[in-house]
Amino acid sequence: MLNHITIMGRLTRDPELRRTGSGIAVASFTVAVDRDFGGRDGGEKETDFIDCVAWRQTGEFVSKYFTKGRMIVVSGRLQIRSWTDKDGNKRRTAEVVADNCYFGDSKRDSEGGSSYGGNTYGGNSYGANTYSAPTPSYGGYAAPSGAPASDFAMLDDDDAQLPF
């Protein structure tokens, strides 16, 4: 059997972090996910509000780094939970139990700035480098400004410089 779901949307509120009686962290949050198509009349796209829950380190990560309005990618499984309300009525609710949560935008994007290409995957940052190294010059060749620094140098047309 396969039960896997991946959603991407914006948080409708700050995640709520609680702890169980044994101290296990659990974060609850809701993700607003736009549908890919408009309504029946071709009008505005509809939005689904999907409840999510993240346990342990994933829950702590979400509550620490995500806030209302941030784009989030949630990967996990769909769970149907039965419960009884305060009036004694039986209820059922669907929620996504998050295995992994990722940033769907950069921090600068969420603050209204421009993207800097930094991504965070499962709580570990990769490529979130805001340092801009000076552009090196090699043998009369200068890399175009804004081009990434490289360990390669341009060689003259003279084959005598080749190492083989």
SULDATA-V497281 format. One record per residue. RES is the residue in one letter. OMEGA is omega in radians with two decimals (none if undefined). Layout:
RES,OMEGA ; RES,OMEGA
This chain:
M,-3.13 ; L,3.07 ; N,-3.13 ; H,-3.14 ; I,3.04 ; T,3.12 ; I,3.09 ; M,-3.14 ; G,-3.12 ; R,3.10 ; L,-3.13 ; T,3.12 ; R,3.06 ; D,3.09 ; P,3.13 ; E,-3.13 ; L,3.05 ; R,3.09 ; R,3.08 ; T,3.11 ; G,3.13 ; S,3.05 ; G,3.14 ; I,-3.12 ; A,3.06 ; V,3.14 ; A,3.08 ; S,3.11 ; F,-3.14 ; T,-3.12 ; V,3.06 ; A,-3.08 ; V,3.09 ; D,3.05 ; R,-3.09 ; D,-3.06 ; F,3.11 ; G,3.12 ; G,-3.12 ; R,-3.12 ; D,3.13 ; G,-3.09 ; G,-3.06 ; E,3.11 ; K,3.07 ; E,-3.12 ; T,3.04 ; D,3.11 ; F,-2.99 ; I,3.11 ; D,-3.14 ; C,3.07 ; V,3.13 ; A,-3.08 ; W,3.00 ; R,-3.07 ; Q,3.12 ; T,3.10 ; G,3.11 ; E,3.12 ; F,-3.12 ; V,-3.09 ; S,-3.12 ; K,-2.96 ; Y,-3.11 ; F,3.10 ; T,3.13 ; K,3.09 ; G,3.14 ; R,3.06 ; M,-3.12 ; I,3.01 ; V,-3.10 ; V,3.10 ; S,-3.11 ; G,-3.13 ; R,3.10 ; L,-3.12 ; Q,3.04 ; I,-3.08 ; R,3.09 ; S,3.12 ; W,-3.13 ; T,-3.13 ; D,-3.06 ; K,3.09 ; D,3.12 ; G,3.12 ; N,3.08 ; K,-3.13 ; R,3.04 ; R,3.11 ; T,3.08 ; A,3.10 ; E,3.08 ; V,3.03 ; V,-3.01 ; A,2.97 ; D,-3.14 ; N,3.06 ; C,-3.07 ; Y,3.01 ; F,3.08 ; G,3.10 ; D,3.05 ; S,3.14 ; K,3.12 ; R,3.09 ; D,-3.09 ; S,3.11 ; E,3.10 ; G,3.12 ; G,3.12 ; S,-3.12 ; S,3.08 ; Y,3.03 ; G,3.13 ; G,3.11 ; N,3.08 ; T,-3.09 ; Y,3.05 ; G,3.08 ; G,3.12 ; N,-3.10 ; S,3.06 ; Y,3.04 ; G,-3.13 ; A,-3.07 ; N,3.13 ; T,3.12 ; Y,3.12 ; S,-3.12 ; A,3.07 ; P,-3.12 ; T,-3.12 ; P,3.08 ; S,-3.10 ; Y,2.99 ; G,3.13 ; G,3.12 ; Y,3.07 ; A,3.10 ; A,3.11 ; P,3.13 ; S,-3.12 ; G,3.11 ; A,-3.13 ; P,3.09 ; A,-3.06 ; S,3.07 ; D,-3.10 ; F,3.12 ; A,3.07 ; M,3.11 ; L,3.04 ; D,-3.13 ; D,-3.12 ; D,-3.12 ; D,-3.12 ; A,-3.13 ; Q,-3.11 ; L,-3.07 ; P,-3.12 ; F,none
